Amino acid sequence: MSRRSGQAGYVVVRGTKYVGRFYADEPGSKRRVRKAVVIGSAKEMSKPQAERKLAQFIEQQGVNEPVHLARSQSPVLTFGAAAQNWLSTHLSEKKPSAQRSMRCELTRNVLPLLKDTPLADITFPVVKSFVQQWKKAKLSYKTQKNLFGIVRAVYNHQLLCEQQSGKPGTLLPFLIKWKSVQPLKPVAQDEPCFSPEEMAAIVKASEGRYRALFAVAAGSGARAAELFALRCEDVDLDQGVIHIRRSVFEGIEQTPKNGRSREVPITSDVVQILNDHLAGRRFGYVFQSNRGTPLRLNNVLKNGLYRVLDALNIPRCGLHAFRHGRVSYLVYSGVSRAVIRDWIGHSSDAMIDIYTKKLGHFHAAELAKVKPMLDSTWTQVSRKEGVLQVV
């Protein structure tokens, strides 16, 4: 590299500006291409100062580094090609639910913008531009953050493959942080959450297996996929405990979300509903279709939950509202956070804070403890020389 000409660059005056010229490797070209960059005003700096500034710019661009030459001599790797490699080698090891959602997001919102973009050209301005396009498409803040994570995962996976190959790398580390490109974060909106009264009404208005399903959802706070995967041997009605050992996605069993099993106690009323539902059955799924297969979420919502919600004039939402409602009820009931984490399967108190929603009747009870501030027992005061005195 030291014998190649043009590495130091030179400065010329063009009008009132200093312009730096240097040579740089470009993909698809065997010879270096001359580049130009405006250094600054000729009135505000001397030529030696402009030369030093150009030298700093060349160093930042890395045109004298071996990786720059390797990048120009390697076939242009597009983001689309790197994404296919990521899908086939890395994403295939994830859970089916994660595979489907991430593949869908990649295909729908990322590849249309980046498919033909060279991977090495994904710089800060490029990332900033497609985040702005996601914002214009009115994607949610959470979705935009997930899409950014997919782009970073594809890039870093290809970078790791290059490092493991032992050949000169063509990619620089991905140093762009979400905080530097994120749009304005919207005001947080409360997720759907059933109050204790709503959960009781939903269970009472439901029939058959849906009544038992909604009762366990309200009484345990388990995820829908965990409820659908419950087997009869996971339920201990004598001890009043259910064992969360697996989850199910589109009929396929897999580990729970955090990869750990847990025990969740249930109250006597839920035990009674479960006992009536099972009617002595000891095998198979607790909540199963007529063919003995796990329930599907869409069917449960369409044929079970939505019908009850419409009849009770409660806005439609998913089964996760039971989970939010259970966490909120436990928090307001004074259950310790360590116990809530064990029962719900959260890894931190931060998730408990996110799940906890406002339950008005609990707030009313707390407000009753506060003495009114503006009642007739108040005494007027006056301020003299900075001291409050009774009038």
N, C-alpha and C positions, 0 to 999 in steps of 0.2 A: 504493500500500500504506500510506503514512503517514497517509492520511485515513480508513482503516478503523478502526472502534472495537474495543476489546478487546485490542489488541496488547500492551499493557504488563501486563495482568492485574491481579489484586488478591488480597490475603490476608485471610482470615477465620479466626476461632477456632472450632473445633468440638470441644467437650469439652476435652481436654488437648493437642490437636494444632492446628498451623497448617495450613490447607488453602489451596492456591493455585487460583485460577480464571482461566481464559483461554479465548479463542475460537480455533478452528482450522478450516481448510477440510477437508472430507471428500468423497471421490468420490461423485457422484450427488446432491449437495446444492448448491443455488445460494447458500444462506446458511451462515454459519459456525455450528458447533455448539459449545456450551459444554463445556469439559473441566474436570476437577478432579484435583488431585494433592496427596498429603500431603507437606508440606514438612518437618515435624519436630515435636518436642515444644515446647510453649509454655513449659515450665519451663527448657529448655536454651538458648533463643535469644530475642532480642528481635524485635519485629515488623519493624523495618528490616532486620535480618539475614535474616528469612524472606522479605521482599520481594526482597532481592538474590539470594537463592537461587532464588526463582521466576524472576527475570529470566534467570539463567544457564540454568535448565531450558528456558525458552521459546526462548532462543537455540540451545541444543543440538537442540531439536525442529525448528528451522528454519521455524516457522509464519509468520515475518515475511519469508521469502524468496520471490521470484517463483516459484521452482520448486515451492513448496508449493501456490500457487494454480493453477499450470499442471497439477499432478498431479490436483487436485480437479476441474478443468474438462475433463480429457481422458477418453475412454472407458477403462474399467477394462481393462487388458491383463493377462490371466492368463498364468501360466507355460506352460500348454498351448499357447496361441496363439504365444507367443514361441518355444517349442520347435519348432513347425511351421515358423516362419520360419527358424530355425537349421538345421533339417534340409534345407530346400529351397535355401537360398542359401549356406550355409557348409559343412555336412557333405558336400554333393554333390561338393565339390572334393577330398575326401580319397580315399585308396586304397579299393578295394572292400572289402578285409578290415577296414579301420578303420570304414568306413560300417556294415558289418553288425554288428560287435561293439558299437559305440557306440549304434546304433539299438536293438539288442536290450536293452542295459542301460537305456537311457532308457525304453523301453516297459514293461519288466518291473519295474524297481525305483524309478524316479523319478516318472513321470507318475501312478501310483496315489496317491502322496502329495501331489503339488504341482499337478496338472493345473488345478484351479479356483482356486488361490491367486493373488491379484494379485501381479504381479511386484514391485511396489514394497513389498509386505509381507514379502518374504523378508529378514528381519533375522536377527541373531545367534541369538535364542531359537528361531526357526523352523528355522534350519539345524541348531542343536544337537539339536532334537527329532527331525528325520528321520534324523540320523546315529545317534541312539540306537535308532531303529526298525530301521535296517539292522543294528545290532549284535544286537538281539533276534532278527532273522531269521537270525542266524548266518552272515551274509555275511563273507567273509574281509576282513582289514584292507586288502589291496591293492584288492579290489573296492570297498570303502567309499570309499577314496581316489579311485578312478577315477570313481565316481558323483558325489562332491563336485566333481571337476573338470568333469564334464558340466554340473552345475547352474551353476557359475561361468561356463563357456563360453557357455551360453544367455543368462545375464544380461548378460555383457559384450558379447555380439554385439548384443543389443537396445540396450544403452547406446550402442554405436558407431553404430548406425543412427540413433538420435535425434540424436547429435552431428553427424552428416553431413547430417541433414535441414535444419539451420539454424533449427529451431523451438525454443522453450523446452523444455528437457528435463524429464522427469518422474521420472527415475531418478538416484539418487545413486551414486557409485562403489562397487563391490563391494570392501569392505575386509576382509572376513572371511577369516582365514587358516586353513588346514587344521590347523595346530598348536594353534589355540585351540579347536577342536571335535572333534579326533580322539579316538577311544577309546584305552584302554590298548593299546599296541602289544604284540602277542604275541611270545613268544620265537621267533626266526627258526628255521625248519626247513629243513634241507638239501633242495634240489631233487633229483629223481632224477638219478643220475650213474652211468654205466657205468665200471667200472675197466678198465684195459688188458686184463686177462685175460678179463673178460666180453665186451668188444668182439671180441676174437680168437675166442672161443667162438661168439659170435653169427654172425660172418662164416663160420666153418667149418661151422656147422650149417645155413646157408641155402643155397638153390639158385637158379639162374637169375638173373633181373635183380635179385632181392632181395639176393643175395650181393654183387653189384657195388655196389648202392645202399648197403648197410650198410658196405661196405669204404670207399667214398668218404666217407660220413658220419663214420666213425671216423678216417679219415686226413686229413680237411680241416676238420672242425668246421663245415661249412656248414649253414645253416638248411635245413629241409625244403623250403620254397618255392623256395629257390635251387637245391637239388639237382634238384627236379622241372623247373626251367626250363633246365637245362644242355642245350645242343645239341652235336652232334658237333664243330662248328667251335670250340667253347669249350674243347676238350680237346686239349692238346699232349702226346702220349705220348712223343715224342722228348725233349722238355725236362723232362718230368715236372711239368707245370703245368696247372691248370685255371683258367679265367677266369670269375669270377662277374660276369655282366653284367646279369642280370635275375632276377626271381622270378616265380612264377606263383600265382594264387589262383583256385580253382575253374575252372581251365582258361584263365584270362585272364592274359596276360603284363603285368607292370608292372616298375617299377624296383626295385632292391634296397631293403632296409629303410631304409638311411641315404642312399639316392640316389646312391651311388658304386660304381663297379666296382672289383674288386681281383683280384690274382693270388695263387693259393694253391699252393705246391709240394706234391707228393705223393711218397711214398717208392716204391721200386722194386717192393715187393710189391703196393701198390695199383695201380701202373701195369700190372703183369702181369694182375691180375684185370680191370681195365678193358679191356685189350687183348683178353682172351679173350671178354669180354662183347660188345664191339663187332664183333669178327670181321671187321674191314675196313670196316664201315659208316661212311660219311662224312657222312650227312645225317640230319636229324630229331633228335628228342630222345634224349639218351643213355639215359634211363630212360623208356620210353613204354609205353602200353597196347598191346593187340593191334591197335587201330585207329590207332596212331600219335599218340595224344593224350597230354598230360602225365598223369602218375599223380595220383591223388587220395589225400589223406592217410588218410582213413578206410579205403580199400581196402588201402593199404600196411600199416596197423596190424592190420586184421582178418585179412587173408590172408597177411601176411608176418611182421611183427615179433612179434605176440602168440603165434603158433603156436610160434615158436622160443623165446621167453622161457618159455612154459609147459613146453616139452620140457626146457629147461635148468634149470628150477626157479628162475628169476629173476623177481622181482616185475614185473608189467606197468607199463610207462611209455611215454612217447612218444619220437619221434626226437630230441627236444631233449637227451635223456640222452647221446647221442653227442657233442653239442656241449659239454656240461659236462665230459664225460670227456676230450675232446681238450684243452680249455683247462687242465684240471687236470694232465694229463700233460705239457703243454708247460711249465707253471710249475715243476713238480717236476723237470723235466729241465734246468732252468737257462736256457731260452730267454728272451731279453730281452723286456721288456714291450712295447717299441716294435714289435718284430717280431710279437709275438702280436696286438697291435692291428691290424696290417696284414693278417695272415693271417685273423683271425677277423672283422674288420669292426667292432670296438668303437671307440667314440670316446674312451674314458677308461680309466684303470687301475682306476677304481672298479668297472666292469663285470667286469673280470678278477677282482677280489677276490670279487665275488658269485658268479661262475661256478666259482671254484676250490673243490674239495671235498677232503675228507680221503682220502688214499690210504695205507692202513695200512702197506704194505710200504716206502714211502718213509720214513715216520716211523721204522720199525724200523731202517733203515740209519743214520739220523741219531742215534737213541738209542744205537747201538753205539759212537759216538764219545765218549759221555759216560762218565767214570769213575764207578763205583758210589760212593755217598756213605757207605754203612753197612757197609763190608767190614771184615775183620779188621786191616787196616793202620792203622785209625784209632787215634789216641793220646788217652787221657783227659786232660782239662784241668780245672782248678779256677779259680774266680774269687776273688782276694783283692784287696781294696781297689780293685775295679773293673777289675783287670787279669787277663787270661786267662793261666794258667801251666800248664806240662806237669806232670802228677803223676808 
